[in-house]
Amino acid sequence: MDANAPGQISTEELSPYQIFSRAQWAKLRADTPMTLSEEELGELQGLNEHVSMSEVVDIYLPLSRLVNLYVGATQELFGATQQFLGGREHKVPYIIGMAGSVAVGKSTTARILRALLSHWPNHPKVDLVPTDGFLLPNAVLESEGLMERKGFPESYDLPAVLRFLSAIKAGKRNVEAPVYSHLYYDVMPDKTIKIDQPDVLIIEGLNVLQTGKPPKDGKAIPYVSDFFDFSLYLDADEEMLRTWYIERFFQLRGTAFRNPQSYFHRYASLTDDETQETANRIWETINLANLRENVLPTRQRADLIMRKDDNHAISSVALRKL
């Protein structure tokens, strides 16, 4: 059936999202105060990504206000439930999942959101955990022939992610998460960070919104996204993402790759043409394939979709209707 045929419901009417232009979204800031300085904002940005103060005002302050309202409502609901059950458990962390392609700017978005959320009085403790730390070690990936699939769902230690999130939601203290080194391009053995009962936890990664087929027997199969209270997808056109990835690769060639300890040190001496060819090959064979197969299909599962234009600025925001 064609939803756009005469007499039928339009795709716009069927959409579960309310779409906001940048100007419309910016008005939703209301009286949310600016709590970041220019210097602080500069420290939060990625290598080839410039986020202006106006971007924070127009996009991130309204987002911070929305999430703050959601957190407050969830805390009240938890309190009501505990009153009903006669329990005295402390509040559980509010978990935000953030997904999107390589090079779309997830890390920068997550850091800015974390900084803004931590200034709200009812949830001052905000932590951030990238899922990179839950990648299988390179030795395991190599032994299983998965090095060229690094970043794909099968390259993660999914049981470890689920154990971590389950412990967080259970309110356990000092829950350990593994640490990933982009310099060594590997998980760091015997190095962890401890997450101790945050008010809000942001989980950032490529495939955090992914699910599988429901089991025919109806038995529960937990997914990472089952632990999220709110989810966000950072979106951009494929060619923009390719451009940003290649630009970042060029910048890394002249910075991090020059470190002899870098996993990618062999790329530091490439010519411009060789760098362009290498970056494009990696994008095509790994990152673009992962985007099309696994990342992009999860976009419609997000509660909020932020779409970028070619300057890394957010051009529109889609908020799931309640």
C-alpha positions in Angstrom: 0.0 0.0 0.0 1.4 3.4 -0.9 1.1 5.7 2.1 1.2 8.7 -0.3 -1.6 7.5 -2.6 -4.8 9.6 -2.8 -6.9 9.0 0.3 -4.1 7.4 2.2 -2.2 8.7 5.2 1.0 10.6 4.4 4.4 9.5 5.6 4.6 12.8 7.6 1.5 11.9 9.5 2.9 8.4 10.2 6.2 9.7 11.4 6.8 9.1 15.2 8.9 12.3 15.3 8.3 16.0 15.6 10.7 17.9 13.3 12.3 21.2 14.4 14.3 23.5 12.3 17.4 25.0 13.9 15.6 28.2 14.6 12.6 26.4 16.1 14.8 24.3 18.3 16.8 27.2 19.5 13.7 28.9 20.9 13.2 25.9 23.2 16.2 27.0 25.3 13.8 29.2 27.3 15.9 30.7 30.2 18.5 27.9 30.4 21.7 29.6 31.4 25.0 29.3 29.5 27.4 27.5 31.9 30.4 26.9 29.5 33.2 29.4 28.8 34.9 29.7 25.4 38.0 28.1 26.9 36.0 25.2 28.4 34.2 24.6 25.1 37.5 24.6 23.2 38.8 21.8 25.5 35.7 19.6 24.7 36.0 19.7 20.9 37.3 17.0 18.6 40.4 17.2 16.4 38.8 18.6 13.2 35.6 19.9 14.7 34.8 23.4 15.7 31.7 24.0 17.8 30.8 27.7 18.2 29.2 29.2 21.3 26.2 30.0 19.1 25.9 26.2 18.4 25.9 25.6 22.1 23.2 28.2 22.6 21.0 27.1 19.7 21.4 23.4 20.0 23.0 22.1 23.2 21.2 24.3 25.7 17.7 23.3 24.5 19.0 19.7 24.6 20.3 20.1 28.1 17.0 21.5 29.2 15.0 18.7 27.6 17.2 16.0 29.2 17.0 17.7 32.6 13.2 17.7 32.4 13.3 14.0 31.5 15.7 13.1 34.3 13.6 15.0 36.8 10.4 13.2 35.7 12.2 9.8 35.9 13.5 10.6 39.4 9.9 11.4 40.5 8.6 8.3 38.9 11.2 6.2 40.7 10.4 7.8 44.0 6.7 7.1 43.5 7.4 3.5 42.6 9.6 3.1 45.7 6.9 4.6 47.9 4.4 2.1 46.4 6.8 -0.8 47.0 7.8 0.4 50.4 11.4 0.4 49.4 14.2 2.7 50.4 16.6 2.1 47.5 18.5 5.1 46.2 17.7 6.4 42.8 19.2 4.6 39.8 21.3 6.4 37.2 19.6 7.9 34.2 21.3 6.4 31.2 21.6 8.2 27.8 22.7 6.2 24.7 24.4 8.1 21.9 25.0 6.5 18.5 26.2 7.6 15.0 28.8 7.0 12.4 32.6 7.2 12.7 33.6 10.9 12.3 30.2 12.3 12.9 31.3 13.9 16.2 29.7 11.7 18.9 32.6 12.2 21.3 32.4 16.0 21.1 28.6 16.0 21.5 28.8 13.6 24.4 31.4 15.8 26.2 29.5 19.0 25.7 26.2 17.4 26.9 28.0 16.0 29.9 29.4 19.4 30.8 26.1 21.1 30.5 24.1 18.5 32.4 26.5 18.5 35.3 25.5 22.1 36.1 21.9 21.2 36.8 21.3 21.0 40.6 19.2 17.7 40.6 21.8 15.6 38.8 25.3 17.1 39.3 27.2 13.9 38.9 27.4 13.0 35.2 29.7 10.4 33.8 30.7 9.4 30.2 31.7 5.9 29.0 32.6 5.3 25.3 32.0 1.7 24.2 35.5 1.6 22.6 36.7 0.1 25.8 34.4 -2.9 25.3 36.0 -3.9 22.0 37.7 -7.3 22.1 41.5 -7.0 22.4 43.4 -6.9 19.1 45.0 -10.3 19.9 41.5 -11.8 20.1 40.3 -10.0 17.0 43.4 -11.2 15.0 43.0 -14.8 16.2 39.3 -14.7 15.1 40.0 -12.9 11.8 38.1 -9.8 12.9 40.6 -7.0 12.7 39.0 -5.8 9.4 35.7 -5.8 11.2 36.8 -3.7 14.2 33.9 -1.5 15.2 31.3 -4.0 13.8 28.9 -5.5 16.4 30.8 -8.8 16.5 34.0 -7.1 17.5 32.6 -6.1 20.9 32.5 -8.1 24.2 28.7 -7.8 24.4 28.4 -9.8 27.6 30.8 -7.4 29.3 28.8 -4.4 28.1 25.6 -6.0 29.4 27.1 -6.9 32.8 28.4 -3.3 33.1 25.0 -1.7 32.4 23.2 -4.2 34.6 25.4 -3.3 37.5 24.9 0.4 36.9 21.2 0.1 36.8 21.3 -2.0 39.9 22.9 0.9 41.7 26.2 -0.8 42.5 29.2 1.2 43.5 32.5 1.5 41.7 31.5 -0.4 38.6 34.6 -0.9 36.4 34.7 -0.2 32.7 37.7 -1.0 30.4 39.7 1.7 28.8 40.6 2.0 25.2 43.7 3.7 23.8 43.5 5.4 20.4 47.2 5.7 20.4 47.8 1.9 20.7 44.5 1.1 18.9 43.7 -1.4 21.6 42.1 -2.1 24.9 44.5 -1.3 27.7 45.1 -4.4 29.9 44.6 -4.0 33.6 43.4 -0.4 33.2 39.8 0.6 34.0 37.7 3.5 35.1 35.3 3.3 38.0 31.7 4.6 37.7 30.3 5.2 41.2 26.5 5.8 41.2 26.3 8.8 38.8 23.0 10.7 38.5 23.4 10.5 34.7 25.6 8.2 32.6 26.2 8.8 28.9 27.1 5.7 26.8 28.6 6.7 23.4 29.3 4.3 20.6 28.6 3.2 17.0 26.2 0.3 17.6 24.6 1.1 21.0 21.1 1.2 19.5 21.3 -2.1 17.7 19.0 -5.0 18.4 18.5 -8.5 16.9 15.5 -10.5 15.8 13.0 -11.3 18.6 13.3 -14.9 19.8 10.5 -17.2 18.6 10.1 -18.6 22.1 9.4 -15.2 23.6 12.3 -15.5 26.1 14.0 -12.3 27.1 17.3 -11.4 25.2 18.7 -8.2 26.7 20.2 -5.6 24.3 22.4 -2.6 25.3 19.6 -0.2 24.4 17.3 -1.9 26.9 19.1 -0.1 29.6 18.7 3.4 28.1 16.3 6.0 29.4 16.9 8.3 26.5 18.7 7.8 23.2 20.3 10.1 20.7 21.5 9.6 17.1 23.9 12.0 15.4 23.2 12.0 11.7 24.9 13.3 8.5 25.0 12.5 4.8 27.5 9.7 3.8 29.7 12.0 1.7 30.0 14.5 4.5 31.0 11.7 6.8 33.6 10.5 4.3 35.0 14.0 4.0 35.3 14.5 7.7 36.9 11.1 8.2 39.5 11.8 5.5 40.2 15.3 6.9 40.7 13.8 10.3 43.0 11.2 8.9 45.2 13.9 7.4 45.4 15.8 10.7 46.3 12.6 12.6 49.0 11.9 10.0 50.7 15.1 11.1 50.1 14.7 14.9 49.3 11.4 16.6 50.6 9.2 13.9 54.1 10.7 14.3 54.4 9.2 17.7 56.6 6.1 17.3 54.3 4.2 19.7 51.2 4.8 17.6 49.6 1.8 16.0 49.3 3.9 12.8 52.9 5.3 12.9 53.5 3.7 9.5 51.0 6.2 8.0 53.0 9.2 9.2 55.3 9.2 6.2 52.7 8.8 3.5 52.4 11.4 0.7 49.2 13.4 0.4 48.1 11.2 -2.5 48.9 8.0 -0.5 47.1 9.4 2.6 44.0 10.2 0.5 44.0 6.8 -1.0 44.6 5.0 2.3 41.9 7.0 4.2 39.4 6.5 1.5 40.1 2.7 1.4 39.6 2.4 5.1 36.4 4.4 5.0 35.0 2.3 2.1 35.9 -1.1 3.4 35.3 -0.7 7.1 33.5 2.5 8.2 31.1 2.9 5.4 30.2 -0.8 5.4 29.6 -0.7 9.1 27.5 2.4 8.7 25.2 0.9 6.1 25.0 -2.6 7.7 24.7 -1.8 11.3 24.7 1.9 12.4 22.3 3.7 10.1 19.5 1.1 10.4 19.3 2.0 14.1 18.6 5.7 13.5 14.9 5.4 13.8 15.2 3.7 17.2 16.5 7.0 18.8 14.4 9.3 20.8 16.2 12.3 19.3 17.9 12.6 15.9 20.3 15.6 15.4 21.2 16.1 11.7 24.4 17.9 10.7 25.2 20.0 7.7 28.5 20.2 5.9 30.0 22.6 8.6 29.3 20.2 11.4 26.5 22.5 12.6 23.1 21.0 13.5 20.5 21.9 10.9 17.5 20.1 12.3 16.3 18.1 15.2 13.7 15.3 15.3 12.2 14.5 18.7 10.2 11.3 19.2 6.5 12.0 20.0 5.4 10.8 23.4 
